């Protein structure tokens, strides 16, 4: 599926350079990140919590 951006551009829309988008995203992550938060994926505490739940689920399965 393709969507034309012609209408947006003719109305004055301007594309943000990808470098600026990347810089803004990194700044936002640095400003909102809490100590212990993962830079990607799950926070370590959440990962451990899910592992324990999985262990409990597997313990209830017949072998």
Backbone bond lengths (Angstrom), bond angles and torsions (degrees), N, CA, C in turn:
res aa  C-N    CA-C-N  psi(-1)  N-CA   C-N-CA  omega(-1)  CA-C   N-CA-C  phi
1 X - - - 1.445 - - 1.522 108.61 -
2 X 1.281 116.28 132.98 1.458 121.48 177.44 1.526 109.32 -121.14
3 X 1.319 114.51 142.13 1.459 120.24 178.32 1.523 107.04 -126.20
4 X 1.292 116.32 132.51 1.456 121.21 -178.91 1.533 110.35 -79.28
5 X 1.326 115.18 138.87 1.468 120.71 175.73 1.524 110.96 -98.72
6 X 1.326 116.51 7.00 1.465 121.81 -175.98 1.526 112.51 -56.01
7 X 1.330 117.31 -44.57 1.467 120.95 -177.60 1.538 110.39 -64.29
8 X 1.324 116.79 -43.00 1.463 120.49 179.67 1.524 110.90 -64.35
9 X 1.317 116.31 -43.69 1.467 120.41 -179.81 1.521 110.71 -64.68
10 X 1.325 117.13 -42.85 1.470 119.93 -179.84 1.530 111.69 -67.94
11 X 1.348 116.51 -19.68 1.467 120.53 177.39 1.527 112.05 -89.64
12 X 1.353 116.27 0.25 1.451 119.04 175.79 1.527 115.14 108.22
13 X 1.318 117.16 1.95 1.463 119.87 178.62 1.518 109.63 -60.73
14 X 1.318 115.98 136.91 1.463 120.98 176.08 1.520 108.60 -123.17
15 X 1.312 115.63 135.62 1.452 120.81 178.70 1.523 110.14 -76.45
16 X 1.320 115.87 141.73 1.457 121.67 176.47 1.523 108.34 -86.65
17 X 1.328 117.89 130.67 1.466 119.13 177.63 1.530 110.51 -58.38
18 X 1.315 116.20 140.01 1.456 120.85 -175.59 1.536 111.27 -59.12
19 X 1.314 117.63 -34.01 1.469 120.56 178.95 1.533 111.28 -61.92
20 X 1.324 116.45 -39.60 1.465 120.73 178.01 1.526 110.86 -68.19
21 X 1.324 116.45 -39.94 1.464 120.39 177.41 1.522 110.58 -61.22
22 X 1.328 116.95 -43.74 1.463 121.46 178.95 1.522 110.47 -63.38
23 X 1.336 117.18 -47.75 1.470 120.94 179.08 1.526 111.40 -59.50
24 X 1.328 117.08 -43.85 1.465 120.95 179.59 1.530 111.51 -64.42
25 X 1.328 116.20 -39.30 1.464 120.10 179.46 1.520 110.85 -65.69
26 X 1.315 117.50 -44.12 1.471 121.27 178.21 1.523 110.14 -62.30
27 X 1.319 117.92 -43.31 1.464 121.23 177.98 1.521 111.13 -60.65
28 X 1.334 116.54 -43.92 1.463 120.84 179.65 1.522 110.38 -61.85
29 X 1.333 117.45 -43.44 1.465 120.79 179.19 1.527 110.03 -61.79
30 X 1.327 117.03 -45.99 1.465 120.70 -179.07 1.527 111.79 -63.42
31 X 1.326 117.27 -35.92 1.470 121.21 -178.67 1.525 112.85 -75.87
32 X 1.320 117.66 -30.78 1.461 120.39 -173.61 1.527 113.44 -104.13
33 X 1.314 116.96 -12.01 1.464 120.78 -177.35 1.518 110.22 -70.78
34 X 1.316 115.49 138.45 1.458 121.80 177.87 1.526 108.60 -101.48
35 X 1.326 118.33 152.26 1.463 119.43 177.40 1.533 110.37 -55.31
36 X 1.304 116.66 133.84 1.459 121.29 -179.88 1.513 113.96 93.83
37 X 1.340 117.50 -14.04 1.459 120.07 177.01 1.525 109.54 -69.08
38 X 1.300 115.83 141.75 1.458 120.62 176.08 1.522 108.88 -74.45
39 X 1.329 116.29 148.31 1.463 119.52 175.30 1.524 110.16 -73.76
40 X 1.301 116.19 -26.67 1.459 121.10 173.79 1.518 107.47 -150.44
41 X 1.301 115.99 159.92 1.453 119.31 -179.69 1.514 111.43 73.15
42 X 1.327 115.06 -153.39 1.462 121.26 -177.26 1.523 111.60 -88.85
43 X 1.317 115.37 150.74 1.460 119.93 169.09 1.524 107.61 -64.69
44 X 1.315 117.37 147.47 1.466 121.74 -176.62 1.534 111.08 -55.45
45 X 1.320 117.20 -42.31 1.462 120.47 -178.56 1.537 110.87 -62.95
46 X 1.331 117.56 -39.89 1.460 121.43 178.98 1.528 110.33 -68.38
47 X 1.328 116.50 -39.44 1.459 120.67 178.02 1.529 110.43 -60.34
48 X 1.329 116.60 -46.72 1.462 120.74 -179.90 1.528 111.40 -63.40
49 X 1.324 116.29 -39.23 1.466 120.85 177.70 1.527 110.90 -60.57
50 X 1.321 116.51 -44.95 1.463 120.62 -179.55 1.528 111.87 -68.45
51 X 1.318 117.27 -36.07 1.467 120.70 176.73 1.521 109.99 -62.15
52 X 1.322 117.22 -43.48 1.467 120.59 179.19 1.530 111.06 -63.90
53 X 1.323 117.66 -40.05 1.465 120.71 177.06 1.520 110.37 -62.94
54 X 1.320 116.51 -42.18 1.459 120.89 179.31 1.526 110.71 -63.45
55 X 1.322 117.24 -42.44 1.456 120.74 177.41 1.529 110.02 -58.97
56 X 1.323 117.34 -42.80 1.455 121.89 178.59 1.511 111.93 -63.51
57 X 1.313 117.26 -39.34 1.469 121.17 178.47 1.524 110.43 -66.33
58 X 1.310 116.86 -41.06 1.465 120.91 -179.38 1.513 111.66 -70.84
59 X 1.321 117.29 -29.42 1.455 121.00 179.67 1.532 111.47 -66.59
60 X 1.324 116.27 -26.58 1.470 120.97 -178.26 1.521 113.11 -87.91
61 X 1.331 117.71 -4.92 1.460 120.64 -178.94 1.523 109.64 -86.35
62 X 1.322 116.88 139.54 1.471 119.34 176.38 1.525 109.92 -69.11
63 X 1.319 115.19 146.42 1.473 118.99 179.81 1.500 111.95 -100.33
